[in-house]
Amino acid sequence: MRSWIIPKPAGIDSLKLVERADPAPGAGQVLVRVRATSLNYRDLLTIEAQYARSAPKPDLVPLSDGAGEVVAVGPGVTRFKTGDRVAGCFMQRWPGGAIDERAMGSAMGGAIDGMLTELALLEEDGAVALPAGYSFEEGATLPCAALTAWHALVEIGRMKAGDTVLLQGTGGVSIFALQLARQAGARVIGTSSSAAKAARLREMGAEHVIDYRAQPEWDREVQRLTGGRGADIVVEVGGAGTLPRSFGAARIGGTIAVIGLLSGMATLDPMPILRRNLRVQGLYVGSRKMFAGMNRALEAGAIRPVIDRVFTFAEAPAAYRHLKGQTHFGKVVIAH
């Protein structure tokens, strides 16, 4: 089989295409012929040696997100059979419950090999069936971005009809969060500095989109748009650089789901958390149980992922460069 590897992270040019022996599934494992993968910002940080969570393993096969069909099963496997269409879970050992060190040590495309390969070994508890009617390209967008959005809004935010949800930017998590929020009957306010992207957010159901460059104090604009109440749930992808604004944009007693670190590092004043009685919760993707629950919701609501562009397997470096260029709207996918 062919696999892309990162011998040593030193930028996109460090990607290397190699041939490896076809793997065989062991007990409790399934062998998947990968048909599509998708990229996340984490993948760019990993290849550029900027991912602070941990150093990647040597000769890492990158990308946490992928989908394909089962071509073989190991002893004891009962959940899947040959021919099943599946997506891999971001964490191979987090079937449900609270996250722990065992789960965190099984993150694909970081702690262990990922999905940018022709054949991938997955744990039986580390795969889910694709939503009915989904293509492999669509299924490959779900493991990180979609599940992170679901975890933030449903598992943490307990989103309900009539809530106001504040989203930042137009990356994969934010687009999925917009779709899930509208399906639930929530009101959505977004932020973007691109007029074209703002227009697309409105087309998808965002009630308001704030240009954060024209209105750097966008938290005040959120308060104005909500009549001084603030957002019930903030999907915070910026990190320390945007958190102070999120504190001001959330309602008293509101929830801020902290996902990303796009805006870098900064010193934070915790006083707004106390004064406004905010719930600030970090999250790291989600469990297989959450993934299965999300897929049922996607099927019921007929939600289809927004895919910006599809590259071929041989064009993997170009897919990384497209992601880095930040011109995309939705997910960047590689078809195998």
Sequence and secondary structure as in RCSB ss.txt:
>XXXX:A:sequence
MRSWIIPKPAGIDSLKLVERADPAPGAGQVLVRVRATSLNYRDLLTIEAQYARSAPKPDLVPLSDGAGEVVAVGP
GVTRFKTGDRVAGCFMQRWPGGAIDERAMGSAMGGAIDGMLTELALLEEDGAVALPAGYSFEEGATLPCAALTAW
HALVEIGRMKAGDTVLLQGTGGVSIFALQLARQAGARVIGTSSSAAKAARLREMGAEHVIDYRAQPEWDREVQRL
TGGRGADIVVEVGGAGTLPRSFGAARIGGTIAVIGLLSGMATLDPMPILRRNLRVQGLYVGSRKMFAGMNRALEA
GAIRPVIDRVFTFAEAPAAYRHLKGQTHFGKVVIAH
>XXXX:A:secstr
 EEEEBSS SSGGG EEEE       TTEEEEEEEEEE  HHHHHHHTT   S    TTB   SEEEEEEEEE T
T  S  TT EEEE SBTT  SSS  HHHHTTBBTTTB  S BSEEEEEGGGEEE  TT  HHHHTTIIIIIHHHH
IIIIIIT   TT EEEE SSSHHHHHHHHHHHHTT EEEEE S HHHHHHHHHTT SEEE TTT S HHHHHHHH
TTT  EEEEEE S TTTHHHHHHHEEEEEEEEE   TT       HHHHHTT EEEE  S  HHHHHHHHHHHHH
HT    EEEEEEGGGHHHHHHHHHHT  SSEEEEE 
